[in-house]
């Protein structure tokens, strides 16, 4: 029969149901599909809700949950996580993420192959590639430098300055980009995985319970890393588990100014925990975990 691990997939949907269909279909048609899929609609328009119902019609392992308001990304995933724990409390892992994902046929098999490692860790980040082949994990192996942090402070200062910094980053991308994703082949503890997809283990469910929904949107990666650091752990990256991502598909209909305002508000909360100068609060823990594994 082959390898199998009982897992659940949970995603949010907001006015882009056309992405949810392929995410669900590629999982269900895979070699080892999930035992349950929970889709949380974050108060989409009525036509989008109707489209979502149509897309999952006749799929008994897909459960739809309609929120009466848009509660945000991690809060929406928590609604789905609580539903999944009611319907499937004995799953080995709960995979959470965007709806703009697609999964290779061997996704469930690869998850099952690494079941022992997943069980040992709280949160696993998979190898995320955009549908055009751009690698997005590991998102950050180490915390950002104080200088980069100051640049991000400038980005949060005003929308116009953010646009200028974005343009500058595109022009100088070859020289100024972070090169963490170049280590996509190397398994191990990292500071942050891209928020588009995480694998939550039973240890996470038992010790933490739900995702830290401190912000509406943006910076979720930091708050998740910070929360599990309180339990003495960091995100663990496994390159063999691959997920494909329609980058920005989940926020493509949101204006750039509104996205920036979400980012600004989240960055301000981030600054409550991270000083502008000096050592990042999780650096020592990461050193300990990375050195122990090496």
C-alpha positions in Angstrom: 0.0 0.0 0.0 2.9 2.3 0.5 3.6 5.1 3.0 0.7 7.0 4.5 0.4 9.6 7.2 -2.9 10.9 8.4 -2.9 14.6 7.7 -5.3 17.5 7.3 -5.0 20.5 5.0 -6.4 23.9 6.0 -6.5 27.0 3.9 -8.3 30.4 3.7 -10.2 31.7 0.8 -11.0 35.4 0.0 -12.6 36.4 -3.3 -10.3 34.1 -5.2 -12.0 30.8 -5.3 -10.4 29.9 -8.6 -7.2 29.2 -6.7 -8.9 26.9 -4.1 -10.1 24.5 -6.8 -6.6 23.4 -8.0 -5.3 23.3 -4.4 -8.0 20.9 -3.4 -7.8 18.9 -6.7 -4.1 18.4 -6.7 -4.2 17.2 -3.1 -7.1 14.8 -3.6 -5.6 13.4 -6.8 -2.2 12.7 -5.2 -0.7 9.4 -4.2 -1.6 9.9 -0.5 -4.4 12.5 -0.2 -5.3 14.1 3.1 -7.9 12.6 5.4 -9.6 16.0 5.5 -9.5 19.4 3.8 -10.9 22.5 5.6 -11.5 25.6 3.6 -12.2 28.8 5.5 -13.9 31.5 3.5 -13.0 34.9 5.0 -16.3 36.6 4.1 -15.9 36.6 0.3 -18.5 38.1 -2.0 -21.6 35.9 -2.5 -20.6 35.0 -6.1 -17.3 33.8 -4.8 -18.9 31.8 -2.0 -21.2 30.2 -4.6 -18.2 29.4 -6.8 -16.4 27.8 -3.9 -19.3 25.6 -3.1 -19.4 24.5 -6.8 -15.7 23.7 -6.9 -15.8 21.4 -3.9 -19.2 19.9 -4.6 -19.1 16.1 -4.5 -15.9 16.0 -2.5 -16.9 14.5 0.9 -13.5 15.0 2.5 -13.7 18.8 2.0 -15.3 20.8 4.7 -16.3 24.5 4.1 -16.4 27.0 6.9 -17.9 30.5 6.2 -16.7 33.3 8.5 -19.1 36.2 9.0 -16.2 38.6 8.6 -12.7 38.7 7.3 -10.7 38.0 10.4 -7.3 37.9 8.7 -4.9 35.2 7.6 -3.7 33.4 10.8 -7.0 34.0 12.6 -8.8 32.5 9.6 -6.5 29.5 9.6 -7.2 29.1 13.4 -11.0 28.9 12.6 -10.1 26.0 10.2 -7.7 24.4 12.7 -10.3 24.3 15.4 -12.8 22.8 13.0 -10.3 20.2 11.9 -9.5 19.3 15.5 -13.3 18.7 16.0 -13.6 16.6 12.9 -10.2 14.9 12.8 -8.6 15.1 16.3 -6.3 12.2 15.8 -4.4 13.5 12.7 -0.6 13.3 12.8 -0.2 16.7 11.2 -2.2 19.8 10.3 -0.9 21.5 7.2 -2.0 25.2 7.0 -1.5 27.7 4.3 -2.8 29.9 1.4 -5.3 28.6 -1.1 -3.0 29.6 -4.0 -1.0 26.4 -3.7 -0.7 23.3 -5.8 0.8 20.0 -4.7 2.8 17.5 -6.6 1.4 13.9 -6.8 4.0 12.6 -4.2 3.3 15.3 -1.7 1.6 13.1 0.8 4.2 10.4 0.3 7.0 12.8 1.0 5.2 14.0 4.2 4.8 10.4 5.3 8.5 9.6 4.6 9.4 12.4 7.1 6.8 11.6 9.6 9.3 10.9 12.4 11.0 14.2 11.9 7.7 16.1 11.7 6.6 14.4 15.0 9.9 15.6 16.7 9.5 19.2 15.6 6.7 21.7 16.2 6.5 23.5 12.8 8.0 22.3 9.5 8.5 24.6 6.5 8.3 22.8 3.1 10.3 23.6 0.0 8.1 26.3 -1.6 8.6 27.1 -5.3 6.5 29.6 -7.3 4.8 28.1 -10.4 7.5 29.8 -12.4 10.2 28.0 -10.5 11.4 30.7 -8.1 12.4 29.2 -4.7 10.9 30.9 -1.6 12.2 28.8 1.3 14.1 29.0 3.5 12.6 32.4 3.9 15.2 33.5 6.5 17.8 31.3 8.0 19.0 33.9 10.4 17.3 37.1 11.8 17.8 40.2 9.7 20.6 42.6 10.5 20.1 45.9 12.3 20.8 47.8 9.0 18.1 45.8 7.1 15.8 46.4 10.0 16.3 50.2 9.7 15.5 50.0 6.0 12.3 48.2 6.9 11.5 51.0 9.4 11.8 53.4 6.5 9.5 51.2 4.5 6.9 51.4 7.3 7.3 55.2 7.6 5.3 56.2 4.5 3.7 54.6 1.5 5.6 56.8 -1.0 8.9 55.9 0.7 8.0 52.3 0.6 7.4 52.5 -3.2 10.8 54.1 -3.6 12.5 51.5 -1.5 10.7 48.7 -3.5 11.9 50.2 -6.8 15.5 50.5 -5.4 15.4 46.9 -4.3 14.3 45.7 -7.7 17.1 47.6 -9.4 19.7 46.4 -7.0 18.3 43.0 -6.4 21.3 41.1 -7.7 23.5 42.7 -5.1 21.2 43.4 -2.1 18.9 40.4 -2.0 19.1 38.0 0.9 20.6 34.8 -0.2 18.8 32.4 2.2 16.9 30.7 -0.5 20.2 29.7 -2.2 20.4 27.1 0.7 17.1 25.4 -0.4 18.9 22.1 -0.5 20.0 22.2 3.1 17.7 20.7 5.8 17.7 22.2 9.3 16.5 24.8 11.7 15.8 28.2 10.3 14.5 31.5 11.6 11.5 31.8 9.4 9.7 29.9 6.7 7.4 31.6 4.1 3.9 32.0 5.6 2.3 30.4 2.5 2.5 26.9 4.0 3.5 25.2 7.3 3.2 21.7 8.7 2.0 21.7 12.3 2.8 18.6 14.3 1.0 17.0 17.2 3.6 18.6 19.5 2.6 22.0 18.2 -1.1 21.3 18.7 -0.6 19.9 22.2 1.8 22.6 23.5 0.8 25.7 21.6 -2.7 24.9 20.3 -3.1 27.5 17.6 -1.3 30.0 15.4 -0.4 33.4 16.9 -2.9 35.7 15.3 -1.5 39.0 16.6 -1.7 40.7 13.2 -4.4 40.8 10.5 -1.9 40.2 7.6 1.9 40.4 7.0 4.8 39.4 9.3 2.9 36.2 10.4 6.2 34.3 9.9 7.9 36.3 12.6 5.2 35.9 15.1 5.0 32.1 14.6 8.8 31.8 15.0 8.7 34.0 18.1 5.9 31.9 19.6 7.6 28.5 19.2 10.9 30.1 20.4 9.1 30.5 23.8 8.9 26.7 23.8 12.6 26.4 23.0 12.2 25.5 19.3 12.6 27.0 15.8 11.1 26.4 12.4 12.5 23.3 10.8 13.0 23.2 7.0 12.7 20.0 4.9 13.6 20.4 1.2 12.1 17.1 0.1 8.6 18.2 0.8 7.7 20.4 -2.2 4.8 22.8 -2.6 4.0 25.1 -5.6 2.8 28.6 -5.0 1.0 31.1 -7.2 2.9 34.0 -5.5 0.6 36.8 -4.4 -2.5 35.0 -5.6 -4.0 35.2 -2.2 -3.7 39.1 -2.1 -3.8 39.9 -5.8 -7.1 41.7 -5.5 -6.1 43.9 -2.6 -4.7 47.4 -3.3 -1.0 48.0 -2.8 -1.8 50.8 -0.4 -3.9 48.6 1.8 -1.3 45.8 1.7 1.3 48.4 2.8 -1.0 49.6 5.7 -1.3 46.0 6.9 2.5 45.6 6.6 3.1 48.9 8.5 0.8 47.9 11.3 2.4 44.5 11.6 5.9 46.0 11.5 5.0 48.3 14.4 4.0 45.3 16.5 7.1 43.4 15.4 9.2 46.3 16.8 7.6 45.7 20.2 9.7 42.6 20.4 12.8 43.3 18.4 15.2 46.2 19.3 16.6 48.3 16.5 20.1 47.7 17.7 21.8 44.7 19.4 21.2 41.0 19.3 17.9 39.7 18.0 16.1 37.9 20.8 16.1 34.5 19.1 19.7 34.5 18.0 21.0 32.5 20.9 18.3 29.8 20.6 19.0 29.5 16.9 22.7 29.1 17.5 22.0 26.4 20.1 19.6 24.4 17.8 21.7 24.8 14.6 24.9 23.8 16.4 23.3 20.9 18.1 22.1 19.5 14.8 25.5 20.1 13.1 
